[in-house]
């Protein structure tokens, strides 16, 4: 899966789950603030990523993850690691 496909899928999944307009999701925007996430929403995010991308996130994975770009890069890296064995 290429990076643009991953980004597009992430945006669609997040917009649907958190009931926001996909157009407000921009790489440089803050992830938590834009989605208005609280601790329970993070649990939903973990489940979403596992169900859609096959990677189970942990709480510590969110440390240092500020923008959507950080999130995209994290997911892309995990997918690449899985595909490359």
KETOR-466024 format. One record per residue: x, z negated, y negated of N, C-alpha, C in turn; residue number from 1; residue in three letters. Coordinates in Angstrom, 2 decimals, m for minus. Layout:
<atoms>
<atom><n_px>X</n_px><n_pz>Z</n_pz><n_py>Y</n_py><ca_px>X</ca_px><ca_pz>Z</ca_pz><ca_py>Y</ca_py><c_px>X</c_px><c_pz>Z</c_pz><c_py>Y</c_py><nr>NUM</nr><rest>ALA</rest></atom>
...
</atoms>
This chain:
<atoms>
<atom><n_px>0.85</n_px><n_pz>0.00</n_pz><n_py>1.17</n_py><ca_px>0.00</ca_px><ca_pz>0.00</ca_pz><ca_py>0.00</ca_py><c_px>0.90</c_px><c_pz>0.00</c_pz><c_py>m1.24</c_py><nr>1</nr><rest>UNK</rest></atom>
<atom><n_px>0.67</n_px><n_pz>0.94</n_pz><n_py>m2.15</n_py><ca_px>1.52</ca_px><ca_pz>0.99</ca_pz><ca_py>m3.34</ca_py><c_px>1.06</c_px><c_pz>m0.03</c_pz><c_py>m4.39</c_py><nr>2</nr><rest>UNK</rest></atom>
<atom><n_px>1.91</n_px><n_pz>m0.24</n_pz><n_py>m5.38</n_py><ca_px>1.67</ca_px><ca_pz>m1.28</ca_pz><ca_py>m6.37</ca_py><c_px>0.39</c_px><c_pz>m1.05</c_pz><c_py>m7.19</c_py><nr>3</nr><rest>UNK</rest></atom>
<atom><n_px>0.15</n_px><n_pz>0.18</n_pz><n_py>m7.59</n_py><ca_px>m1.05</ca_px><ca_pz>0.48</ca_pz><ca_py>m8.38</ca_py><c_px>m2.33</c_px><c_pz>0.20</c_pz><c_py>m7.58</c_py><nr>4</nr><rest>UNK</rest></atom>
<atom><n_px>m2.31</n_px><n_pz>0.52</n_pz><n_py>m6.30</n_py><ca_px>m3.46</ca_px><ca_pz>0.25</ca_pz><ca_py>m5.43</ca_py><c_px>m3.68</c_px><c_pz>m1.25</c_pz><c_py>m5.31</c_py><nr>5</nr><rest>UNK</rest></atom>
<atom><n_px>m2.60</n_px><n_pz>m1.99</n_pz><n_py>m5.14</n_py><ca_px>m2.69</ca_px><ca_pz>m3.45</ca_pz><ca_py>m5.03</ca_py><c_px>m3.26</c_px><c_pz>m4.04</c_pz><c_py>m6.31</c_py><nr>6</nr><rest>UNK</rest></atom>
<atom><n_px>m2.75</n_px><n_pz>m3.62</n_pz><n_py>m7.46</n_py><ca_px>m3.22</ca_px><ca_pz>m4.13</ca_pz><ca_py>m8.75</ca_py><c_px>m4.70</c_px><c_pz>m3.83</c_pz><c_py>m8.94</c_py><nr>7</nr><rest>UNK</rest></atom>
<atom><n_px>m5.09</n_px><n_pz>m2.62</n_pz><n_py>m8.62</n_py><ca_px>m6.49</ca_px><ca_pz>m2.22</ca_pz><ca_py>m8.75</ca_py><c_px>m7.38</c_px><c_pz>m3.08</c_pz><c_py>m7.86</c_py><nr>8</nr><rest>UNK</rest></atom>
<atom><n_px>m6.95</n_px><n_pz>m3.30</n_pz><n_py>m6.63</n_py><ca_px>m7.73</ca_px><ca_pz>m4.11</ca_pz><ca_py>m5.69</ca_py><c_px>m7.80</c_px><c_pz>m5.56</c_pz><c_py>m6.16</c_py><nr>9</nr><rest>UNK</rest></atom>
<atom><n_px>m6.68</n_px><n_pz>m6.11</n_pz><n_py>m6.62</n_py><ca_px>m6.66</ca_px><ca_pz>m7.48</ca_pz><ca_py>m7.12</ca_py><c_px>m7.65</c_px><c_pz>m7.62</c_pz><c_py>m8.27</c_py><nr>10</nr><rest>UNK</rest></atom>
<atom><n_px>m7.58</n_px><n_pz>m6.71</n_pz><n_py>m9.23</n_py><ca_px>m8.47</ca_px><ca_pz>m6.78</ca_pz><ca_py>m10.40</ca_py><c_px>m9.94</c_px><c_pz>m6.73</c_pz><c_py>m9.99</c_py><nr>11</nr><rest>UNK</rest></atom>
<atom><n_px>m10.27</n_px><n_pz>m5.83</n_pz><n_py>m9.08</n_py><ca_px>m11.65</ca_px><ca_pz>m5.70</ca_pz><ca_py>m8.63</ca_py><c_px>m12.13</c_px><c_pz>m6.96</c_pz><c_py>m7.92</c_py><nr>12</nr><rest>UNK</rest></atom>
<atom><n_px>m11.30</n_px><n_pz>m7.50</n_pz><n_py>m7.06</n_py><ca_px>m11.66</ca_px><ca_pz>m8.71</ca_pz><ca_py>m6.32</ca_py><c_px>m11.84</c_px><c_pz>m9.89</c_pz><c_py>m7.26</c_py><nr>13</nr><rest>UNK</rest></atom>
<atom><n_px>m10.91</n_px><n_pz>m10.07</n_pz><n_py>m8.20</n_py><ca_px>m11.00</ca_px><ca_pz>m11.19</ca_pz><ca_py>m9.14</ca_py><c_px>m12.22</c_px><c_pz>m11.05</c_pz><c_py>m10.05</c_py><nr>14</nr><rest>UNK</rest></atom>
<atom><n_px>m12.46</n_px><n_pz>m9.85</n_pz><n_py>m10.55</n_py><ca_px>m13.61</ca_px><ca_pz>m9.63</ca_pz><ca_py>m11.43</ca_py><c_px>m14.91</c_px><c_pz>m9.95</c_pz><c_py>m10.70</c_py><nr>15</nr><rest>UNK</rest></atom>
<atom><n_px>m15.00</n_px><n_pz>m9.53</n_pz><n_py>m9.46</n_py><ca_px>m16.21</ca_px><ca_pz>m9.78</ca_pz><ca_py>m8.68</ca_py><c_px>m16.37</c_px><c_pz>m11.27</c_pz><c_py>m8.38</c_py><nr>16</nr><rest>UNK</rest></atom>
<atom><n_px>m15.33</n_px><n_pz>m11.90</n_pz><n_py>m7.90</n_py><ca_px>m15.40</ca_px><ca_pz>m13.31</ca_pz><ca_py>m7.50</ca_py><c_px>m15.66</c_px><c_pz>m14.24</c_pz><c_py>m8.67</c_py><nr>17</nr><rest>UNK</rest></atom>
<atom><n_px>m14.98</n_px><n_pz>m14.00</n_pz><n_py>m9.79</n_py><ca_px>m15.09</ca_px><ca_pz>m14.91</ca_pz><ca_py>m10.92</ca_py><c_px>m16.05</c_px><c_pz>m14.41</c_pz><c_py>m12.00</c_py><nr>18</nr><rest>UNK</rest></atom>
<atom><n_px>m16.78</n_px><n_pz>m13.35</n_pz><n_py>m11.65</n_py><ca_px>m17.85</ca_px><ca_pz>m12.81</ca_pz><ca_py>m12.50</ca_py><c_px>m17.40</c_px><c_pz>m12.57</c_pz><c_py>m13.94</c_py><nr>19</nr><rest>UNK</rest></atom>
<atom><n_px>m16.33</n_px><n_pz>m11.79</n_pz><n_py>m14.05</n_py><ca_px>m15.83</ca_px><ca_pz>m11.41</ca_pz><ca_py>m15.37</ca_py><c_px>m15.74</c_px><c_pz>m9.90</c_pz><c_py>m15.44</c_py><nr>20</nr><rest>UNK</rest></atom>
<atom><n_px>m15.63</n_px><n_pz>m9.39</n_pz><n_py>m16.65</n_py><ca_px>m15.46</ca_px><ca_pz>m7.96</ca_pz><ca_py>m16.85</ca_py><c_px>m14.02</c_px><c_pz>m7.61</c_pz><c_py>m16.51</c_py><nr>21</nr><rest>UNK</rest></atom>
<atom><n_px>m13.85</n_px><n_pz>m6.66</n_pz><n_py>m15.63</n_py><ca_px>m12.52</ca_px><ca_pz>m6.26</ca_pz><ca_py>m15.18</ca_py><c_px>m11.63</c_px><c_pz>m5.82</c_pz><c_py>m16.34</c_py><nr>22</nr><rest>UNK</rest></atom>
<atom><n_px>m12.22</n_px><n_pz>m5.35</n_pz><n_py>m17.42</n_py><ca_px>m11.44</ca_px><ca_pz>m4.85</ca_pz><ca_py>m18.55</ca_py><c_px>m10.65</c_px><c_pz>m5.96</c_pz><c_py>m19.27</c_py><nr>23</nr><rest>UNK</rest></atom>
<atom><n_px>m11.02</n_px><n_pz>m7.22</n_pz><n_py>m19.08</n_py><ca_px>m10.25</ca_px><ca_pz>m8.29</ca_pz><ca_py>m19.74</ca_py><c_px>m9.01</c_px><c_pz>m8.69</c_pz><c_py>m18.95</c_py><nr>24</nr><rest>UNK</rest></atom>
<atom><n_px>m8.89</n_px><n_pz>m8.17</n_pz><n_py>m17.73</n_py><ca_px>m7.71</ca_px><ca_pz>m8.47</ca_pz><ca_py>m16.91</ca_py><c_px>m6.59</c_px><c_pz>m7.51</c_pz><c_py>m17.31</c_py><nr>25</nr><rest>UNK</rest></atom>
<atom><n_px>m5.58</n_px><n_pz>m8.07</n_pz><n_py>m17.95</n_py><ca_px>m4.42</ca_px><ca_pz>m7.30</ca_pz><ca_py>m18.42</ca_py><c_px>m3.16</c_px><c_pz>m7.98</c_pz><c_py>m17.91</c_py><nr>26</nr><rest>UNK</rest></atom>
<atom><n_px>m2.12</n_px><n_pz>m7.22</n_pz><n_py>m17.58</n_py><ca_px>m0.90</ca_px><ca_pz>m7.80</ca_pz><ca_py>m17.02</ca_py><c_px>m0.29</c_px><c_pz>m8.94</c_pz><c_py>m17.85</c_py><nr>27</nr><rest>UNK</rest></atom>
<atom><n_px>m0.37</n_px><n_pz>m8.86</n_pz><n_py>m19.16</n_py><ca_px>0.27</ca_px><ca_pz>m9.87</ca_pz><ca_py>m20.00</ca_py><c_px>m0.63</c_px><c_pz>m11.06</c_pz><c_py>m20.34</c_py><nr>28</nr><rest>UNK</rest></atom>
<atom><n_px>m1.87</n_px><n_pz>m11.04</n_pz><n_py>m19.88</n_py><ca_px>m2.81</ca_px><ca_pz>m12.13</ca_pz><ca_py>m20.16</ca_py><c_px>m2.55</c_px><c_pz>m13.31</c_pz><c_py>m19.21</c_py><nr>29</nr><rest>UNK</rest></atom>
<atom><n_px>m2.81</n_px><n_pz>m14.53</n_pz><n_py>m19.69</n_py><ca_px>m2.63</ca_px><ca_pz>m15.70</ca_pz><ca_py>m18.82</ca_py><c_px>m3.69</c_px><c_pz>m15.74</c_pz><c_py>m17.72</c_py><nr>30</nr><rest>UNK</rest></atom>
<atom><n_px>m3.25</n_px><n_pz>m15.84</n_pz><n_py>m16.50</n_py><ca_px>m4.12</ca_px><ca_pz>m15.80</ca_pz><ca_py>m15.32</ca_py><c_px>m5.16</c_px><c_pz>m16.91</c_pz><c_py>m15.34</c_py><nr>31</nr><rest>UNK</rest></atom>
<atom><n_px>m4.72</n_px><n_pz>m18.16</n_pz><n_py>m15.41</n_py><ca_px>m5.62</ca_px><ca_pz>m19.31</ca_pz><ca_py>m15.29</ca_py><c_px>m6.63</c_px><c_pz>m19.36</c_pz><c_py>m16.45</c_py><nr>32</nr><rest>UNK</rest></atom>
<atom><n_px>m6.17</n_px><n_pz>m19.12</n_pz><n_py>m17.66</n_py><ca_px>m7.05</ca_px><ca_pz>m19.19</ca_pz><ca_py>m18.82</ca_py><c_px>m8.06</c_px><c_pz>m18.05</c_pz><c_py>m18.84</c_py><nr>33</nr><rest>UNK</rest></atom>
<atom><n_px>m7.60</n_px><n_pz>m16.85</n_pz><n_py>m18.52</n_py><ca_px>m8.48</ca_px><ca_pz>m15.68</ca_pz><ca_py>m18.54</ca_py><c_px>m9.61</c_px><c_pz>m15.84</c_pz><c_py>m17.52</c_py><nr>34</nr><rest>UNK</rest></atom>
<atom><n_px>m9.27</n_px><n_pz>m16.34</n_pz><n_py>m16.35</n_py><ca_px>m10.27</ca_px><ca_pz>m16.52</ca_pz><ca_py>m15.30</ca_py><c_px>m11.00</c_px><c_pz>m17.87</c_pz><c_py>m15.41</c_py><nr>35</nr><rest>UNK</rest></atom>
<atom><n_px>m10.54</n_px><n_pz>m18.72</n_pz><n_py>m16.35</n_py><ca_px>m11.09</ca_px><ca_pz>m20.05</ca_pz><ca_py>m16.54</ca_py><c_px>m11.11</c_px><c_pz>m20.83</c_pz><c_py>m15.22</c_py><nr>36</nr><rest>UNK</rest></atom>
<atom><n_px>m9.94</n_px><n_pz>m20.86</n_pz><n_py>m14.57</n_py><ca_px>m9.82</ca_px><ca_pz>m21.50</ca_pz><ca_py>m13.25</ca_py><c_px>m9.64</c_px><c_pz>m23.00</c_pz><c_py>m13.35</c_py><nr>37</nr><rest>UNK</rest></atom>
<atom><n_px>m10.36</n_px><n_pz>m23.72</n_pz><n_py>m12.49</n_py><ca_px>m10.10</ca_px><ca_pz>m25.13</ca_pz><ca_py>m12.30</ca_py><c_px>m9.54</c_px><c_pz>m25.30</c_pz><c_py>m10.89</c_py><nr>38</nr><rest>UNK</rest></atom>
<atom><n_px>m9.32</n_px><n_pz>m26.52</n_pz><n_py>m10.46</n_py><ca_px>m8.69</ca_px><ca_pz>m26.73</ca_pz><ca_py>m9.15</ca_py><c_px>m9.54</c_px><c_pz>m26.19</c_pz><c_py>m8.00</c_py><nr>39</nr><rest>UNK</rest></atom>
<atom><n_px>m10.85</n_px><n_pz>m26.28</n_pz><n_py>m8.11</n_py><ca_px>m11.71</ca_px><ca_pz>m25.73</ca_pz><ca_py>m7.05</ca_py><c_px>m11.65</c_px><c_pz>m24.20</c_pz><c_py>m7.02</c_py><nr>40</nr><rest>UNK</rest></atom>
<atom><n_px>m11.53</n_px><n_pz>m23.60</n_pz><n_py>m8.20</n_py><ca_px>m11.40</ca_px><ca_pz>m22.15</ca_pz><ca_py>m8.25</ca_py><c_px>m10.11</c_px><c_pz>m21.67</c_pz><c_py>m7.60</c_py><nr>41</nr><rest>UNK</rest></atom>
<atom><n_px>m9.06</n_px><n_pz>m22.49</n_pz><n_py>m7.68</n_py><ca_px>m7.80</ca_px><ca_pz>m22.12</ca_pz><ca_py>m7.03</ca_py><c_px>m7.98</c_px><c_pz>m22.03</c_pz><c_py>m5.53</c_py><nr>42</nr><rest>UNK</rest></atom>
<atom><n_px>m8.80</n_px><n_pz>m22.91</n_pz><n_py>m4.98</n_py><ca_px>m9.10</ca_px><ca_pz>m22.84</ca_pz><ca_py>m3.55</ca_py><c_px>m9.79</c_px><c_pz>m21.51</c_pz><c_py>m3.23</c_py><nr>43</nr><rest>UNK</rest></atom>
<atom><n_px>m10.73</n_px><n_pz>m21.12</n_pz><n_py>m4.08</n_py><ca_px>m11.39</ca_px><ca_pz>m19.82</ca_pz><ca_py>m3.90</ca_py><c_px>m10.39</c_px><c_pz>m18.68</c_pz><c_py>m3.98</c_py><nr>44</nr><rest>UNK</rest></atom>
<atom><n_px>m9.44</n_px><n_pz>m18.79</n_pz><n_py>m4.90</n_py><ca_px>m8.42</ca_px><ca_pz>m17.76</ca_pz><ca_py>m5.07</ca_py><c_px>m7.57</c_px><c_pz>m17.64</c_pz><c_py>m3.80</c_py><nr>45</nr><rest>UNK</rest></atom>
<atom><n_px>m7.20</n_px><n_pz>m18.77</n_pz><n_py>m3.23</n_py><ca_px>m6.40</ca_px><ca_pz>m18.77</ca_pz><ca_py>m1.99</ca_py><c_px>m7.16</c_px><c_pz>m18.04</c_pz><c_py>m0.88</c_py><nr>46</nr><rest>UNK</rest></atom>
<atom><n_px>m8.43</n_px><n_pz>m18.33</n_pz><n_py>m0.73</n_py><ca_px>m9.25</ca_px><ca_pz>m17.70</ca_pz><ca_py>0.30</ca_py><c_px>m9.38</c_px><c_pz>m16.20</c_pz><c_py>0.03</c_py><nr>47</nr><rest>UNK</rest></atom>
<atom><n_px>m9.59</n_px><n_pz>m15.83</n_pz><n_py>m1.23</n_py><ca_px>m9.69</ca_px><ca_pz>m14.41</ca_pz><ca_py>m1.59</ca_py><c_px>m8.44</c_px><c_pz>m13.64</c_pz><c_py>m1.20</c_py><nr>48</nr><rest>UNK</rest></atom>
<atom><n_px>m7.29</n_px><n_pz>m14.19</n_pz><n_py>m1.52</n_py><ca_px>m6.02</ca_px><ca_pz>m13.52</ca_pz><ca_py>m1.22</ca_py><c_px>m5.83</c_px><c_pz>m13.40</c_pz><c_py>0.28</c_py><nr>49</nr><rest>UNK</rest></atom>
<atom><n_px>m6.14</n_px><n_pz>m14.46</n_pz><n_py>0.99</n_py><ca_px>m6.01</ca_px><ca_pz>m14.41</ca_pz><ca_py>2.45</ca_py><c_px>m6.95</c_px><c_pz>m13.36</c_pz><c_py>3.04</c_py><nr>50</nr><rest>UNK</rest></atom>
<atom><n_px>m8.19</n_px><n_pz>m13.34</n_pz><n_py>2.60</n_py><ca_px>m9.17</ca_px><ca_pz>m12.39</ca_pz><ca_py>3.15</ca_py><c_px>m8.88</c_px><c_pz>m10.94</c_pz><c_py>2.78</c_py><nr>51</nr><rest>UNK</rest></atom>
<atom><n_px>m8.34</n_px><n_pz>m10.71</n_pz><n_py>1.59</n_py><ca_px>m8.14</ca_px><ca_pz>m9.34</ca_pz><ca_py>1.12</ca_py><c_px>m6.74</c_px><c_pz>m8.80</c_pz><c_py>1.34</c_py><nr>52</nr><rest>UNK</rest></atom>
<atom><n_px>m5.75</n_px><n_pz>m9.69</n_pz><n_py>1.42</n_py><ca_px>m4.38</ca_px><ca_pz>m9.21</ca_pz><ca_py>1.53</ca_py><c_px>m3.63</c_px><c_pz>m9.80</c_pz><c_py>2.72</c_py><nr>53</nr><rest>UNK</rest></atom>
<atom><n_px>m4.25</n_px><n_pz>m10.71</n_pz><n_py>3.44</n_py><ca_px>m3.63</ca_px><ca_pz>m11.25</ca_pz><ca_py>4.65</ca_py><c_px>m2.51</c_px><c_pz>m12.24</c_pz><c_py>4.41</c_py><nr>54</nr><rest>UNK</rest></atom>
<atom><n_px>m2.41</n_px><n_pz>m12.80</n_pz><n_py>3.20</n_py><ca_px>m1.39</ca_px><ca_pz>m13.79</ca_pz><ca_py>2.93</ca_py><c_px>m2.05</c_px><c_pz>m15.08</c_pz><c_py>2.50</c_py><nr>55</nr><rest>UNK</rest></atom>
<atom><n_px>m1.71</n_px><n_pz>m16.18</n_pz><n_py>3.16</n_py><ca_px>m2.27</ca_px><ca_pz>m17.48</ca_pz><ca_py>2.79</ca_py><c_px>m1.37</c_px><c_pz>m18.14</c_pz><c_py>1.76</c_py><nr>56</nr><rest>UNK</rest></atom>
<atom><n_px>m1.91</n_px><n_pz>m18.28</n_pz><n_py>0.56</n_py><ca_px>m1.17</ca_px><ca_pz>m18.90</ca_pz><ca_py>m0.53</ca_py><c_px>m1.23</c_px><c_pz>m20.42</c_pz><c_py>m0.39</c_py><nr>57</nr><rest>UNK</rest></atom>
<atom><n_px>m0.22</n_px><n_pz>m21.06</n_pz><n_py>m0.99</n_py><ca_px>m0.17</ca_px><ca_pz>m22.52</ca_pz><ca_py>m1.05</ca_py><c_px>m0.17</c_px><c_pz>m22.91</c_pz><c_py>m2.52</c_py><nr>58</nr><rest>UNK</rest></atom>
<atom><n_px>m0.48</n_px><n_pz>m24.15</n_pz><n_py>m2.79</n_py><ca_px>m0.53</ca_px><ca_pz>m24.63</ca_pz><ca_py>m4.18</ca_py><c_px>0.78</c_px><c_pz>m24.36</c_pz><c_py>m4.90</c_py><nr>59</nr><rest>UNK</rest></atom>
<atom><n_px>1.89</n_px><n_pz>m24.57</n_pz><n_py>m4.21</n_py><ca_px>3.20</ca_px><ca_pz>m24.38</ca_pz><ca_py>m4.86</ca_py><c_px>3.47</c_px><c_pz>m22.92</c_pz><c_py>m5.21</c_py><nr>60</nr><rest>UNK</rest></atom>
<atom><n_px>2.74</n_px><n_pz>m21.99</n_pz><n_py>m4.60</n_py><ca_px>2.91</ca_px><ca_pz>m20.58</ca_pz><ca_py>m4.94</ca_py><c_px>2.48</c_px><c_pz>m20.30</c_pz><c_py>m6.38</c_py><nr>61</nr><rest>UNK</rest></atom>
<atom><n_px>1.60</n_px><n_pz>m21.14</n_pz><n_py>m6.92</n_py><ca_px>1.11</ca_px><ca_pz>m20.94</ca_pz><ca_py>m8.28</ca_py><c_px>2.06</c_px><c_pz>m21.48</c_pz><c_py>m9.34</c_py><nr>62</nr><rest>UNK</rest></atom>
<atom><n_px>3.07</n_px><n_pz>m22.26</n_pz><n_py>m8.92</n_py><ca_px>4.03</ca_px><ca_pz>m22.80</ca_pz><ca_py>m9.88</ca_py><c_px>4.81</c_px><c_pz>m21.64</c_pz><c_py>m10.51</c_py><nr>63</nr><rest>UNK</rest></atom>
<atom><n_px>4.82</n_px><n_pz>m21.61</n_pz><n_py>m11.81</n_py><ca_px>5.53</ca_px><ca_pz>m20.55</ca_pz><ca_py>m12.52</ca_py><c_px>4.75</c_px><c_pz>m19.25</c_pz><c_py>m12.64</c_py><nr>64</nr><rest>UNK</rest></atom>
<atom><n_px>3.56</n_px><n_pz>m19.21</n_pz><n_py>m12.07</n_py><ca_px>2.73</ca_px><ca_pz>m18.02</ca_pz><ca_py>m12.15</ca_py><c_px>1.86</c_px><c_pz>m18.15</c_pz><c_py>m13.40</c_py><nr>65</nr><rest>UNK</rest></atom>
<atom><n_px>2.22</n_px><n_pz>m17.42</n_pz><n_py>m14.44</n_py><ca_px>1.54</ca_px><ca_pz>m17.58</ca_pz><ca_py>m15.72</ca_py><c_px>0.59</c_px><c_pz>m16.41</c_pz><c_py>m16.00</c_py><nr>66</nr><rest>UNK</rest></atom>
<atom><n_px>1.09</n_px><n_pz>m15.21</n_pz><n_py>m15.87</n_py><ca_px>0.31</ca_px><ca_pz>m14.03</ca_pz><ca_py>m16.23</ca_py><c_px>m0.22</c_px><c_pz>m13.29</c_pz><c_py>m14.99</c_py><nr>67</nr><rest>UNK</rest></atom>
<atom><n_px>m1.11</n_px><n_pz>m12.37</n_pz><n_py>m15.24</n_py><ca_px>m1.58</ca_px><ca_pz>m11.51</ca_pz><ca_py>m14.15</ca_py><c_px>m0.40</c_px><c_pz>m10.74</c_pz><c_py>m13.57</c_py><nr>68</nr><rest>UNK</rest></atom>
<atom><n_px>0.55</n_px><n_pz>m10.33</n_pz><n_py>m14.42</n_py><ca_px>1.73</ca_px><ca_pz>m9.61</ca_pz><ca_py>m13.92</ca_py><c_px>2.47</c_px><c_pz>m10.47</c_pz><c_py>m12.89</c_py><nr>69</nr><rest>UNK</rest></atom>
<atom><n_px>2.65</n_px><n_pz>m11.75</n_pz><n_py>m13.18</n_py><ca_px>3.31</ca_px><ca_pz>m12.66</ca_pz><ca_py>m12.21</ca_py><c_px>2.55</c_px><c_pz>m12.67</c_pz><c_py>m10.90</c_py><nr>70</nr><rest>UNK</rest></atom>
<atom><n_px>1.24</n_px><n_pz>m12.71</n_pz><n_py>m11.00</n_py><ca_px>0.38</ca_px><ca_pz>m12.74</ca_pz><ca_py>m9.81</ca_py><c_px>0.52</c_px><c_pz>m11.44</c_pz><c_py>m9.02</c_py><nr>71</nr><rest>UNK</rest></atom>
<atom><n_px>0.46</n_px><n_pz>m10.30</n_pz><n_py>m9.73</n_py><ca_px>0.63</ca_px><ca_pz>m9.00</ca_pz><ca_py>m9.07</ca_py><c_px>1.96</c_px><c_pz>m8.93</c_pz><c_py>m8.34</c_py><nr>72</nr><rest>UNK</rest></atom>
<atom><n_px>3.02</n_px><n_pz>m9.34</n_pz><n_py>m9.01</n_py><ca_px>4.36</ca_px><ca_pz>m9.28</ca_pz><ca_py>m8.42</ca_py><c_px>4.45</c_px><c_pz>m10.16</c_pz><c_py>m7.17</c_py><nr>73</nr><rest>UNK</rest></atom>
<atom><n_px>3.85</n_px><n_pz>m11.34</n_pz><n_py>m7.24</n_py><ca_px>3.87</ca_px><ca_pz>m12.25</ca_pz><ca_py>m6.10</ca_py><c_px>3.18</c_px><c_pz>m11.61</c_pz><c_py>m4.90</c_py><nr>74</nr><rest>UNK</rest></atom>
<atom><n_px>1.98</n_px><n_pz>m11.10</n_pz><n_py>m5.11</n_py><ca_px>1.22</ca_px><ca_pz>m10.49</ca_pz><ca_py>m4.01</ca_py><c_px>1.95</c_px><c_pz>m9.25</c_pz><c_py>m3.48</c_py><nr>75</nr><rest>UNK</rest></atom>
<atom><n_px>2.46</n_px><n_pz>m8.43</n_pz><n_py>m4.38</n_py><ca_px>3.18</ca_px><ca_pz>m7.23</ca_pz><ca_py>m3.96</ca_py><c_px>4.39</c_px><c_pz>m7.60</c_pz><c_py>m3.10</c_py><nr>76</nr><rest>UNK</rest></atom>
<atom><n_px>5.13</n_px><n_pz>m8.61</n_pz><n_py>m3.53</n_py><ca_px>6.31</ca_px><ca_pz>m9.06</ca_pz><ca_py>m2.77</ca_py><c_px>5.91</c_px><c_pz>m9.54</c_pz><c_py>m1.38</c_py><nr>77</nr><rest>UNK</rest></atom>
<atom><n_px>4.84</n_px><n_pz>m10.31</n_pz><n_py>m1.29</n_py><ca_px>4.41</ca_px><ca_pz>m10.83</ca_pz><ca_py>0.01</ca_py><c_px>3.94</c_px><c_pz>m9.70</c_pz><c_py>0.93</c_py><nr>78</nr><rest>UNK</rest></atom>
<atom><n_px>3.26</n_px><n_pz>m8.71</n_pz><n_py>0.38</n_py><ca_px>2.83</ca_px><ca_pz>m7.57</ca_pz><ca_py>1.18</ca_py><c_px>4.04</c_px><c_pz>m6.78</c_pz><c_py>1.67</c_py><nr>79</nr><rest>UNK</rest></atom>
<atom><n_px>5.01</n_px><n_pz>m6.56</n_pz><n_py>0.78</n_py><ca_px>6.23</ca_px><ca_pz>m5.84</ca_pz><ca_py>1.16</ca_py><c_px>6.97</c_px><c_pz>m6.59</c_pz><c_py>2.28</c_py><nr>80</nr><rest>UNK</rest></atom>
<atom><n_px>7.09</n_px><n_pz>m7.91</n_pz><n_py>2.14</n_py><ca_px>7.77</ca_px><ca_pz>m8.71</ca_pz><ca_py>3.17</ca_py><c_px>7.07</c_px><c_pz>m8.57</c_pz><c_py>4.52</c_py><nr>81</nr><rest>UNK</rest></atom>
<atom><n_px>5.75</n_px><n_pz>m8.59</n_pz><n_py>4.51</n_py><ca_px>5.00</ca_px><ca_pz>m8.46</ca_pz><ca_py>5.75</ca_py><c_px>5.18</c_px><c_pz>m7.07</c_pz><c_py>6.34</c_py><nr>82</nr><rest>UNK</rest></atom>
<atom><n_px>5.12</n_px><n_pz>m6.04</n_pz><n_py>5.51</n_py><ca_px>5.25</ca_px><ca_pz>m4.67</ca_pz><ca_py>6.00</ca_py><c_px>6.64</c_px><c_pz>m4.35</c_pz><c_py>6.51</c_py><nr>83</nr><rest>UNK</rest></atom>
<atom><n_px>7.64</n_px><n_pz>m5.01</n_pz><n_py>5.91</n_py><ca_px>9.03</ca_px><ca_pz>m4.74</ca_pz><ca_py>6.31</ca_py><c_px>9.52</c_px><c_pz>m5.67</c_pz><c_py>7.41</c_py><nr>84</nr><rest>UNK</rest></atom>
<atom><n_px>8.64</n_px><n_pz>m6.51</n_pz><n_py>7.89</n_py><ca_px>8.92</ca_px><ca_pz>m7.33</ca_pz><ca_py>9.03</ca_py><c_px>9.65</c_px><c_pz>m8.57</c_pz><c_py>8.75</c_py><nr>85</nr><rest>UNK</rest></atom>
</atoms>
